[in-house]
Amino acid sequence: MRRAVLGGPGDLTVVDAKEPEPRRGEVLVKVAACGICGSDLHAFNGEHPLVIYPVTPGHEFSGTIVAAGEGADPGLVGRNACVEPSLVCGTCPQCVSGRYNICGGLRVMGFQAPGAMCGFIAVPVDRLHMLPEDVGLEAGALAEPAAVGVHALGRSGVEPGASILIVGAGVIGLMVLKVAKALGCRVAVVEGSAERAERAIGFGADEAVVFPDALAQPADRGFDAVFECVGRAETIDLAVRAAPRGGTVVAVGVAPGPVPVPMPLVQDGEIDIRGTLMYTGADFERAIELIRSGATTPGEFVTHRVTVDELERGYELAGMAGPETLKVLVEIGEGN
């Protein structure tokens, strides 16, 4: 099979490798499709603080189960699934409480453990989420980013019909938008260009403004929550300033390092800043439901497709900030 290996920042190779064998409690998945996300770009560019090189990238994926290891149900063979890429200890206080997404020993496929930019991958059975018959493999690869949006909404505590602001409408910001609209929320978006703001309107935003203009907007619009989906100092500052007194800011974007936060506003306005990391199984199942219902579709998000051997080109495409590029999908299933 073909396997991508990220040896270090900018050091990407694709090699021939032997198919892995599933161990006890694992199944072997023939990978069909794997998305490229912003965290993958951070790892490729050397900007991800937690990646362990060398590593096979890829954590947004789906495929078909082709073999079962000892202790795994052989009846799973032949079924399609997407995979929750979190590997956790199961015994720390966070895991025991159900918040295993913040496990102290968390390893994520594609960053600290082998990922799915390859023909086949062995995964624990408890990381599988079976796809309904009417959800295709390409759609299944969108479950992971959709689950990020589901978890972020859950962390905010907003109720149906709430008013929210999303700062940054890339793939994850748009996933937050889709989940919020399915909840009946009113959604405003701040983007970096008129074209990207217009794209957000096309995805269902009730209003969208361009970043410089947003600074002139009233500071207290009554948003129930503000979602920062970029991870840059200036957008984090904007998110805090846009939050009403007593409001909530959810940090969704991954900052490349320490960033300043206007703490006097946080203290004086009793603003809650909440982190959000990945998802749990319940978030994944909700994401699959949204995809199945048509609330989120590959046709909206997938703008480019490449093969594993074209992965570096896929990274280049994913790094483009224009409105013509959203999700770059690596098609892996053919030829393996």
VOBA-1610 file (N, C-alpha, C; in pm, whole numbers, padded with zeros to 5 digits, always signed):
BEGIN
Met+00084-00118+00000Met+00000+00000+00000Met+00089+00124+00000Arg+00031+00237-00036Arg+00100+00366-00032Arg+00073+00432+00103Arg+00178+00486+00164Arg+00166+00550+00295Arg+00242+00683+00291Ala+00176+00788+00338Ala+00243+00918+00351Ala+00315+00923+00485Val+00433+00981+00484Val+00511+00995+00607Val+00557+01140+00617Leu+00522+01205+00728Leu+00568+01340+00755Leu+00687+01329+00850Gly+00808+01343+00795Gly+00929+01324+00874Gly+00964+01442+00960Gly+00911+01558+00928Gly+00937+01681+00999Gly+00872+01794+00922Pro+00887+01918+00968Pro+00825+02030+00897Pro+00866+02034+00749Gly+00767+02028+00661Gly+00791+02034+00517Gly+00851+01909+00458Asp+00874+01807+00536Asp+00940+01684+00490Asp+00836+01574+00471Leu+00771+01573+00355Leu+00665+01477+00326Leu+00710+01381+00217Thr+00697+01251+00243Thr+00726+01150+00142Thr+00610+01052+00138Val+00598+00983+00026Val+00499+00877+00012Val+00574+00751-00025Val+00556+00646+00053Val+00636+00525+00039Val+00545+00403+00023Asp+00602+00295-00026Asp+00534+00166-00026Asp+00553+00102+00111Ala+00446+00051+00168Ala+00452-00006+00302Ala+00366-00131+00311Lys+00396-00214+00406Lys+00318-00335+00430Lys+00189-00300+00503Glu+00082-00371+00467Glu-00044-00350+00537Glu-00029-00391+00683Pro-00082-00312+00777Pro-00075-00351+00918Pro-00170-00467+00947Glu-00142-00538+01055Glu-00231-00646+01099Glu-00304-00600+01225Pro-00436-00619+01229Pro-00509-00575+01348Pro-00472-00659+01470Arg-00447-00593+01582Arg-00417-00662+01706Arg-00548-00692+01780Arg-00534-00747+01898Arg-00652-00779+01976Arg-00737-00653+01999Gly-00866-00665+01972Gly-00956-00553+01991Gly-00954-00451+01880Glu-00885-00483+01771Glu-00876-00390+01659Glu-00938-00450+01534Val-00969-00362+01440Val-01011-00404+01306Val-00920-00334+01206Leu-00912-00391+01087Leu-00836-00330+00979Leu-00934-00258+00887Val-00910-00131+00865Val-00997-00048+00781Val-00925-00015+00651Lys-00990-00044+00540Lys-00941+00002+00411Lys-00989+00146+00394Val-00897+00239+00396Val-00931+00381+00395Val-00986+00421+00258Ala-01099+00488+00260Ala-01160+00536+00135Ala-01127+00682+00109Ala-01140+00765+00212Ala-01120+00909+00196Ala-01072+00968+00327Cys-00986+01070+00315Cys-00932+01136+00434Cys-00920+01284+00404Gly-00975+01367+00490Gly-00971+01511+00470Gly-00843+01573+00522Ile-00809+01688+00467Ile-00697+01769+00515Ile-00757+01887+00591Cys-00708+01912+00713Cys-00762+02023+00791Cys-00650+02119+00832Gly-00689+02224+00901Gly-00592+02324+00942Gly-00484+02269+01033Ser-00519+02175+01119Ser-00419+02115+01207Ser-00315+02036+01127Asp-00359+01972+01019Asp-00265+01902+00932Asp-00165+02001+00872Leu-00215+02118+00831Leu-00127+02220+00776Leu-00029+02270+00881His-00077+02287+01006His+00013+02329+01113His+00125+02227+01130Ala+00091+02097+01126Ala+00192+01993+01141Ala+00290+01995+01025Phe+00239+02013+00903Phe+00324+02016+00785Phe+00419+02136+00790Asn+00369+02248+00841Asn+00449+02371+00843Asn+00535+02385+00969Gly+00528+02287+01059Gly+00605+02295+01182Gly+00545+02388+01284Glu+00416+02415+01276Glu+00349+02509+01366Glu+00260+02440+01468His+00255+02306+01464His+00171+02234+01559His+00254+02200+01682Pro+00213+02245+01801Pro+00299+02227+01919Pro+00305+02084+01971Leu+00217+01996+01926Leu+00207+01864+01989Leu+00235+01747+01895Val+00261+01772+01767Val+00285+01661+01676Val+00419+01595+01708Ile+00423+01462+01691Ile+00545+01385+01712Ile+00589+01327+01578Tyr+00699+01378+01527Tyr+00754+01330+01399Tyr+00845+01210+01424Pro+00857+01119+01327Pro+00780+01110+01203Pro+00641+01053+01230Val+00546+01087+01146Val+00411+01039+01165Val+00340+01031+01030Thr+00250+00936+01016Thr+00161+00934+00902Thr+00042+01023+00935Pro+00019+01130+00857Pro-00089+01223+00891Pro-00226+01165+00856Gly-00329+01240+00894Gly-00465+01204+00855Gly-00550+01157+00971His-00656+01235+01002His-00745+01197+01112His-00893+01214+01078Glu-00925+01268+00961Glu-01065+01283+00919Glu-01092+01177+00812Phe-01134+01059+00852Phe-01139+00953+00750Phe-01253+00855+00770Ser-01278+00783+00662Ser-01378+00677+00660Ser-01324+00563+00577Gly-01388+00448+00588Gly-01342+00334+00509Gly-01428+00211+00535Thr-01382+00101+00483Thr-01452-00027+00495Thr-01371-00123+00579Ile-01435-00186+00674Ile-01367-00283+00761Ile-01342-00411+00681Val-01216-00454+00675Val-01181-00569+00591Val-01127-00687+00671Ala-01096-00668+00798Ala-01047-00779+00880Ala-01068-00743+01027Ala-01084-00846+01107Ala-01104-00827+01251Ala-00997-00902+01328Gly-00934-00834+01425Gly-00835-00898+01509Gly-00902-00981+01618Glu-00820-01049+01698Glu-00871-01132+01806Glu-00957-01048+01900Gly-01073-01100+01934Gly-01163-01030+02025Gly-01254-00930+01960Ala-01233-00902+01833Ala-01321-00809+01760Ala-01426-00889+01686Asp-01545-00835+01675Asp-01657-00903+01611Asp-01630-00923+01461Pro-01618-01046+01414Pro-01595-01068+01270Pro-01713-01023+01185Gly-01829-01004+01247Gly-01944-00956+01173Gly-01931-00813+01126Leu-01830-00743+01176Leu-01806-00606+01133Leu-01744-00600+00993Val-01681-00708+00951Val-01613-00708+00821Val-01714-00680+00710Gly-01678-00588+00623Gly-01764-00549+00512Gly-01847-00425+00539Arg-01848-00379+00663Arg-01927-00260+00696Arg-01845-00134+00679Asn-01914-00026+00646Asn-01850+00105+00631Asn-01856+00181+00763Ala-01750+00254+00791Ala-01743+00327+00918Ala-01657+00451+00903Cys-01679+00547+00991Cys-01582+00654+01012Cys-01518+00628+01148Val-01409+00694+01173Val-01328+00660+01290Val-01303+00783+01375Glu-01331+00771+01504Glu-01297+00874+01601Glu-01148+00858+01632Pro-01063+00956+01597Pro-00919+00931+01600Pro-00852+00951+01735Ser-00927+00962+01842Ser-00870+00984+01975Ser-00834+00851+02041Leu-00711+00840+02088Leu-00666+00723+02163Leu-00642+00767+02306Val-00715+00707+02401Val-00716+00755+02539Val-00683+00642+02636Cys-00650+00681+02760Cys-00610+00580+02858Cys-00729+00508+02920Gly-00842+00577+02936Gly-00962+00516+02992Gly-00966+00512+03144Thr-00859+00555+03212Thr-00854+00542+03358Thr-00831+00673+03433Cys-00788+00779+03364Cys-00762+00906+03433Cys-00894+00971+03474Pro-00891+01071+03562Pro-01016+01136+03605Pro-01099+01189+03489Gln-01034+01243+03386Gln-01110+01295+03272Gln-01182+01183+03198Cys-01114+01073+03175Cys-01177+00960+03107Cys-01292+00903+03189Val-01268+00887+03319Val-01370+00829+03406Val-01495+00919+03411Ser-01474+01050+03402Ser-01587+01143+03407Ser-01663+01149+03274Gly-01609+01088+03169Gly-01673+01093+03038Gly-01612+01196+02945Arg-01520+01277+02997Arg-01455+01380+02914Arg-01321+01328+02864Tyr-01327+01212+02800Tyr-01203+01149+02756Tyr-01133+01226+02645Asn-01203+01322+02585Asn-01138+01404+02482Asn-01027+01491+02539Ile-01025+01509+02672Ile-00915+01582+02736Ile-00835+01489+02827Cys-00827+01363+02790Cys-00746+01264+02860Cys-00603+01316+02873Gly-00542+01298+02990Gly-00406+01343+03011Gly-00305+01271+02923Gly-00340+01152+02878Gly-00252+01076+02789Gly-00303+01070+02646Leu-00383+01169+02608Leu-00446+01167+02475Leu-00342+01159+02363Arg-00365+01067+02271Arg-00289+01060+02147Arg-00391+01064+02033Val-00359+01136+01929Val-00451+01151+01817Val-00386+01093+01692Met-00462+01009+01623Met-00414+00954+01497Met-00378+01068+01402Gly-00260+01059+01344Gly-00215+01162+01253Gly-00125+01266+01315Phe-00114+01263+01450Phe-00031+01361+01520Phe+00066+01294+01618Gln+00014+01212+01708Gln+00100+01138+01799Gln+00092+00987+01776Ala+00006+00946+01684Ala-00011+00805+01649Ala-00032+00798+01498Pro-00005+00682+01437Pro-00020+00672+01291Pro-00160+00711+01245Gly-00164+00791+01138Gly-00290+00838+01082Gly-00330+00762+00957Ala-00424+00820+00882Ala-00496+00747+00778Ala-00460+00787+00637Met-00352+00861+00615Met-00310+00888+00478Met-00233+00767+00425Cys-00305+00658+00413Cys-00247+00531+00372Cys-00361+00439+00327Gly-00324+00326+00268Gly-00427+00236+00216Gly-00509+00167+00323Phe-00443+00126+00431Phe-00510+00051+00538Phe-00459+00100+00673Ile-00547+00097+00773Ile-00509+00136+00908Ile-00581+00045+01007Ala-00510+00003+01112Ala-00569-00076+01219Ala-00615+00019+01329Val-00741+00004+01371Val-00797+00094+01472Val-00872+00012+01577Pro-00876+00062+01702Pro-00955-00007+01806Pro-01103-00006+01771Val-01169-00115+01806Val-01312-00128+01775Val-01393-00016+01837Asp-01354+00028+01959Asp-01434+00131+02025Asp-01416+00269+01965Arg-01333+00283+01863Arg-01320+00411+01792Arg-01407+00416+01667Leu-01475+00308+01635Leu-01557+00302+01514Leu-01692+00367+01535His-01741+00432+01429His-01879+00480+01422His-01934+00432+01289Met-02028+00339+01295Met-02081+00278+01174Met-02163+00377+01093Leu-02146+00373+00964Leu-02220+00463+00877Leu-02351+00398+00834Pro-02462+00473+00843Pro-02587+00421+00790Pro-02574+00394+00641Glu-02659+00308+00589Glu-02650+00270+00448Glu-02666+00389+00354Asp-02739+00491+00399Asp-02763+00607+00312Asp-02660+00718+00333Val-02551+00691+00404Val-02441+00786+00419Val-02318+00725+00354Gly-02271+00786+00245Gly-02158+00733+00170Gly-02025+00755+00242Leu-01922+00692+00188Leu-01790+00701+00249Leu-01733+00842+00243Glu-01757+00914+00134Glu-01707+01052+00127Glu-01775+01138+00232Ala-01905+01121+00248Ala-01977+01195+00351Ala-01927+01157+00490Gly-01894+01027+00506Gly-01845+00981+00635Gly-01717+01048+00677Ala-01634+01087+00581Ala-01508+01155+00613Ala-01534+01295+00668Leu-01654+01350+00650Leu-01689+01480+00704Leu-01738+01473+00849Ala-01759+01351+00900Ala-01813+01338+01035Ala-01719+01399+01139Glu-01588+01383+01119Glu-01493+01436+01217Glu-01502+01588+01229Pro-01487+01666+01120Pro-01500+01811+01137Pro-01639+01853+01182Ala-01742+01780+01141Ala-01877+01813+01188Ala-01888+01791+01339Ala-01821+01686+01389Ala-01824+01659+01533Ala-01755+01769+01612Val-01652+01833+01552Val-01587+01947+01616Val-01690+02058+01638Gly-01772+02084+01535Gly-01876+02185+01546Gly-01980+02150+01651Val-02019+02023+01655Val-02117+01979+01754Val-02063+02000+01895His-01939+01960+01916His-01881+01972+02051His-01866+02119+02091Ala-01825+02204+01996Ala-01811+02346+02026Ala-01944+02407+02069Leu-02051+02373+01998Leu-02184+02425+02038Leu-02220+02375+02177Gly-02188+02249+02206Gly-02218+02195+02338Gly-02141+02268+02448Arg-02016+02302+02421Arg-01936+02372+02520Arg-01988+02513+02548Ser-02056+02571+02450Ser-02105+02708+02467Ser-02225+02717+02559Gly-02301+02610+02566Gly-02422+02609+02648Gly-02540+02682+02587Val-02532+02719+02457Val-02642+02792+02397Val-02764+02702+02378Glu-02878+02763+02381Glu-03005+02693+02364Glu-03058+02716+02223Pro-03154+02635+02179Pro-03215+02658+02047Pro-03269+02800+02037Gly-03244+02863+01923Gly-03289+02999+01900Gly-03195+03106+01948Ala-03080+03067+02002Ala-02984+03165+02052Ala-02924+03245+01937Ser-02860+03355+01972Ser-02790+03440+01875Ser-02639+03423+01900Ile-02564+03387+01794Ile-02422+03364+01811Ile-02342+03439+01705Leu-02214+03460+01735Leu-02120+03519+01641Leu-02008+03420+01616Ile-01974+03398+01489Ile-01863+03312+01453Ile-01756+03399+01390Val-01636+03398+01448Val-01523+03471+01394Val-01438+03373+01314Gly-01444+03385+01182Gly-01370+03295+01095Gly-01456+03183+01042Ala-01484+03185+00912Ala-01573+03085+00853Ala-01498+03000+00751Gly-01389+02937+00799Gly-01328+02828+00723Gly-01412+02704+00743Val-01355+02588+00720Val-01432+02464+00732Val-01493+02450+00872Ile-01412+02468+00977Ile-01465+02448+01112Ile-01567+02556+01148Gly-01539+02681+01114Gly-01637+02786+01139Gly-01769+02758+01069Leu-01761+02709+00946Leu-01884+02676+00872Leu-01954+02555+00931Met-01877+02461+00987Met-01940+02348+01055Met-02013+02395+01180Val-01953+02488+01255Val-02023+02547+01370Val-02151+02614+01322Leu-02141+02685+01210Leu-02258+02750+01151Leu-02368+02649+01119Lys-02332+02539+01054Lys-02432+02439+01016Lys-02499+02377+01138Val-02419+02346+01240Val-02475+02288+01362Val-02567+02389+01430Ala-02525+02515+01434Ala-02605+02618+01500Ala-02738+02640+01427Lys-02733+02641+01294Lys-02858+02660+01219Lys-02952+02542+01240Ala-02895+02420+01250Ala-02980+02304+01277Ala-03046+02315+01414Leu-02983+02393+01503Leu-03038+02416+01637Leu-03135+02534+01638Gly-03151+02600+01523Gly-03243+02713+01515Gly-03184+02844+01561Cys-03050+02854+01562Cys-02985+02976+01609Cys-02980+03082+01499Arg-02970+03207+01542Arg-02939+03316+01451Arg-02788+03333+01452Val-02727+03340+01333Val-02581+03336+01324Val-02528+03455+01246Ala-02436+03528+01309Ala-02359+03632+01241Ala-02216+03582+01226Val-02149+03626+01119Val-02015+03579+01088Val-01925+03699+01061Val-01801+03691+01109Val-01696+03785+01072Val-01594+03711+00988Glu-01563+03764+00871Glu-01465+03700+00782Glu-01362+03801+00735Gly-01259+03749+00666Gly-01147+03834+00626Gly-01162+03899+00491Ser-01262+03861+00413Ser-01282+03920+00280Ser-01430+03919+00248Ala-01467+04005+00155Ala-01608+04011+00113Ala-01651+03880+00049Glu-01559+03815-00024Glu-01594+03689-00091Glu-01621+03579+00010Arg-01538+03569+00113Arg-01559+03467+00215Arg-01682+03498+00301Ala-01709+03626+00323Ala-01830+03663+00394Ala-01953+03624+00314Glu-01948+03645+00183Glu-02059+03606+00097Glu-02077+03455+00097Arg-01967+03382+00100Arg-01976+03236+00107Arg-02048+03193+00235Ala-02020+03260+00346Ala-02086+03226+00472Ala-02237+03248+00463Ile-02277+03354+00393Ile-02421+03376+00371Ile-02480+03258+00293Gly-02406+03210+00194Gly-02452+03097+00117Gly-02466+02971+00199Phe-02389+02961+00306Phe-02398+02845+00395Phe-02506+02861+00501Gly-02574+02976+00501Gly-02686+02992+00593Gly-02672+03099+00697Ala-02559+03173+00699Ala-02544+03280+00797Ala-02650+03387+00775Asp-02699+03443+00883Asp-02801+03548+00873Asp-02739+03682+00837Glu-02615+03701+00872Glu-02540+03821+00833Glu-02392+03789+00838Ala-02314+03865+00761Ala-02169+03845+00760Ala-02102+03978+00730Val-01998+04009+00805Val-01924+04133+00785Val-01777+04101+00767Val-01704+04192+00705Val-01561+04175+00681Val-01485+04225+00803Phe-01373+04159+00832Phe-01300+04181+00957Phe-01274+04328+00991Pro-01216+04410+00904Pro-01192+04549+00947Pro-01320+04622+00984Asp-01427+04599+00906Asp-01554+04665+00933Asp-01613+04620+01066Ala-01582+04496+01105Ala-01640+04443+01228Ala-01596+04522+01349Leu-01479+04585+01341Leu-01429+04662+01454Leu-01516+04783+01483Ala-01593+04826+01382Ala-01678+04943+01400Ala-01819+04905+01448Gln-01844+04774+01460Gln-01977+04731+01502Gln-01993+04752+01653Pro-02116+04769+01700Pro-02138+04783+01844Pro-02078+04665+01920Ala-02014+04694+02032Ala-01947+04588+02106Ala-02046+04489+02167Asp-02163+04539+02206Asp-02260+04450+02272Asp-02381+04432+02181Arg-02377+04325+02101Arg-02489+04293+02013Arg-02584+04193+02078Gly-02552+04152+02200Gly-02639+04058+02267Gly-02616+03913+02224Phe-02497+03882+02171Phe-02469+03745+02133Phe-02466+03655+02257Asp-02530+03541+02245Asp-02526+03446+02356Asp-02392+03376+02365Ala-02321+03365+02253Ala-02187+03306+02253Ala-02112+03355+02130Val-01981+03366+02145Val-01892+03402+02034Val-01795+03286+02014Phe-01782+03241+01889Phe-01695+03129+01858Phe-01575+03180+01778Glu-01456+03168+01836Glu-01334+03211+01770Glu-01278+03089+01697Cys-01280+03092+01564Cys-01246+02975+01483Cys-01124+02998+01394Val-01036+03089+01436Val-00917+03121+01356Val-00790+03087+01433Gly-00777+03140+01555Gly-00660+03114+01635Gly-00549+03216+01616Arg-00585+03338+01575Arg-00485+03445+01560Arg-00509+03550+01668Ala-00403+03624+01703Ala-00413+03721+01811Ala-00524+03823+01784Glu-00532+03874+01661Glu-00629+03979+01632Glu-00773+03928+01634Thr-00794+03802+01595Thr-00930+03750+01595Thr-00972+03707+01736Ile-00878+03662+01816Ile-00909+03632+01956Ile-00946+03761+02029Asp-00872+03867+02002Asp-00903+03998+02061Asp-01043+04043+02019Leu-01074+04029+01891Leu-01206+04068+01842Leu-01316+03987+01909Ala-01295+03856+01925Ala-01398+03771+01985Ala-01430+03816+02128Val-01326+03849+02205Val-01349+03893+02343Val-01420+04027+02345Arg-01380+04118+02256Arg-01442+04250+02253Arg-01587+04244+02203Ala-01620+04142+02123Ala-01756+04130+02070Ala-01851+04063+02169Ala-01795+03997+02270Ala-01880+03927+02366Ala-01949+04027+02458Pro-02077+04008+02486Pro-02145+04098+02579Pro-02099+04073+02723Arg-02126+04164+02809Arg-02096+04144+02951Arg-02170+04021+02999Gly-02099+03932+03066Gly-02159+03808+03111Gly-02166+03701+03003Gly-02108+03730+02886Gly-02117+03637+02774Gly-02008+03530+02775Thr-02009+03451+02669Thr-01918+03337+02657Thr-01842+03343+02525Val-01712+03319+02533Val-01628+03304+02414Val-01578+03160+02411Val-01600+03091+02300Val-01553+02954+02284Val-01432+02955+02192Ala-01319+02908+02243Ala-01194+02905+02167Ala-01189+02776+02086Val-01217+02788+01955Val-01218+02672+01866Val-01091+02667+01782Gly-01045+02783+01734Gly-00925+02788+01653Gly-00801+02752+01733Val-00705+02689+01665Val-00580+02648+01730Val-00476+02757+01710Ala-00437+02822+01819Ala-00333+02926+01812Ala-00196+02860+01804Pro-00105+02915+01723Pro+00028+02854+01709Pro+00117+02871+01831Gly+00077+02953+01925Gly+00156+02978+02045Gly+00081+03074+02135Pro+00147+03128+02238Pro+00081+03223+02328Pro+00030+03345+02253Val-00089+03391+02290Val-00146+03511+02229Val-00200+03600+02341Pro-00198+03733+02321Pro-00252+03822+02424Pro-00404+03818+02427Val-00459+03833+02544Val-00604+03837+02563Val-00636+03961+02645Pro-00735+04042+02605Pro-00769+04163+02682Pro-00835+04128+02815Met-00752+04089+02911Met-00804+04040+03039Met-00886+04143+03117Pro-00858+04275+03108Pro-00946+04368+03179Pro-01093+04356+03136Leu-01115+04331+03005Leu-01252+04311+02958Leu-01311+04181+03012Val-01228+04077+03016Val-01274+03948+03068Val-01314+03962+03214Gln-01229+04029+03291Gln-01256+04044+03433Gln-01374+04137+03458Asp-01374+04251+03393Asp-01476+04351+03420Asp-01614+04305+03372Gly-01617+04231+03261Gly-01746+04187+03209Gly-01785+04047+03250Glu-01705+03984+03336Glu-01729+03845+03375Glu-01755+03758+03252Ile-01666+03771+03155Ile-01676+03693+03032Ile-01616+03556+03055Asp-01688+03454+03017Asp-01637+03317+03025Asp-01564+03284+02896Ile-01440+03238+02907Ile-01366+03187+02791Ile-01353+03037+02809Arg-01407+02963+02714Arg-01410+02817+02725Arg-01332+02753+02611Gly-01245+02664+02647Gly-01176+02587+02546Gly-01265+02475+02494Thr-01234+02428+02374Thr-01305+02312+02320Thr-01203+02228+02244Leu-01196+02102+02279Leu-01099+02012+02216Leu-01171+01893+02156Met-01171+01885+02027Met-01219+01768+01954Met-01364+01735+01987Tyr-01394+01620+02049Tyr-01530+01568+02057Tyr-01531+01441+02140Thr-01651+01393+02167Thr-01671+01261+02224Thr-01755+01179+02127Gly-01779+01054+02162Gly-01857+00968+02074Gly-01996+01020+02048Ala-02058+01081+02149Ala-02192+01135+02131Ala-02191+01247+02027Asp-02085+01328+02026Asp-02073+01433+01925Asp-02060+01373+01785Phe-01985+01264+01775Phe-01969+01197+01646Phe-02102+01146+01595Glu-02180+01084+01684Glu-02309+01030+01642Glu-02404+01141+01599Arg-02402+01252+01669Arg-02484+01367+01630Arg-02439+01420+01494Ala-02308+01422+01470Ala-02256+01468+01341Ala-02305+01379+01228Ile-02305+01249+01251Ile-02354+01157+01148Ile-02502+01181+01121Glu-02578+01210+01226Glu-02720+01240+01208Glu-02739+01365+01121Leu-02657+01467+01145Leu-02667+01590+01066Leu-02634+01564+00920Ile-02533+01480+00896Ile-02497+01446+00758Ile-02610+01367+00694Arg-02664+01272+00768Arg-02772+01189+00714Arg-02895+01273+00680Ser-02921+01377+00761Ser-03039+01460+00739Ser-03022+01557+00622Gly-02898+01573+00575Gly-02872+01670+00469Gly-02835+01806+00520Ala-02827+01823+00653Ala-02788+01953+00708Ala-02644+01988+00672Thr-02562+01886+00652Thr-02423+01903+00610Thr-02395+01802+00499Thr-02344+01849+00386Thr-02322+01758+00273Thr-02182+01776+00214Pro-02126+01668+00157Pro-01995+01682+00091Pro-01997+01783-00023Gly-02110+01792-00094Gly-02119+01883-00206Gly-02094+02028-00168Glu-02128+02064-00045Glu-02104+02201+00003Glu-01958+02223+00039Phe-01896+02123+00101Phe-01766+02142+00162Phe-01648+02100+00076Val-01661+01990+00003Val-01546+01936-00070Val-01529+02014-00200Thr-01416+02083-00210Thr-01389+02163-00330Thr-01277+02104-00416His-01192+02020-00357His-01081+01962-00431His-01059+01818-00385Arg-01014+01735-00478Arg-00980+01596-00448Arg-00843+01565-00504Val-00762+01496-00425Val-00629+01454-00468Val-00608+01310-00425Thr-00500+01249-00474Thr-00461+01116-00431Thr-00351+01127-00325Val-00314+01014-00265Val-00206+01016-00167Val-00077+01067-00230Asp-00050+01025-00352Asp+00073+01069-00417Asp+00070+01218-00451Glu-00046+01280-00445Glu-00059+01423-00469Glu-00078+01501-00339Leu-00042+01439-00226Leu-00074+01497-00096Leu-00011+01634-00075Glu+00112+01652-00119Glu+00175+01783-00100Glu+00098+01891-00175Arg+00050+01858-00293Arg-00036+01950-00368Arg-00166+01975-00289Gly-00217+01872-00223Gly-00336+01889-00141Gly-00313+01986-00028Tyr-00195+01982+00034Tyr-00163+02078+00138Tyr-00158+02220+00082Glu-00101+02234-00035Glu-00096+02366-00098Glu-00236+02421-00121Leu-00325+02336-00172Leu-00463+02379-00196Leu-00532+02416-00065Ala-00514+02332+00037Ala-00580+02357+00165Ala-00531+02485+00230Gly-00410+02527+00198Gly-00355+02649+00256Gly-00402+02776+00188Met-00471+02762+00076Met-00521+02880+00007Met-00639+02939+00084Ala-00639+03068+00099Ala-00740+03134+00183Ala-00860+03186+00104Gly-00860+03165-00026Gly-00967+03220-00109Gly-01099+03147-00093Pro-01206+03204-00142Pro-01339+03144-00127Pro-01358+03020-00212Glu-01266+02995-00306Glu-01281+02878-00393Glu-01230+02750-00329Thr-01167+02758-00214Thr-01112+02639-00150Thr-01171+02620-00011Leu-01228+02501+00012Leu-01272+02463+00146Leu-01205+02331+00183Lys-01280+02223+00177Lys-01225+02095+00217Lys-01155+02027+00099Val-01028+01991+00122Val-00953+01911+00027Val-00959+01768+00075Leu-01008+01680-00010Leu-01026+01539+00027Leu-00925+01453-00046Val-00859+01367+00028Val-00764+01272-00032Val-00839+01142-00058Glu-00851+01106-00184Glu-00919+00981-00222Glu-00817+00869-00219Ile-00838+00774-00131Ile-00739+00671-00106Ile-00786+00532-00152Gly-00915+00510-00152Gly-00967+00375-00173Gly-00927+00310-00303Glu-00921+00386-00413Glu-00892+00325-00541Glu-00744+00288-00550Gly-00718+00171-00602Gly-00580+00129-00628Gly-00511+00063-00513Asn-00579+00046-00397Asn-00516-00023-00284Asn-00567-00166-00275
//
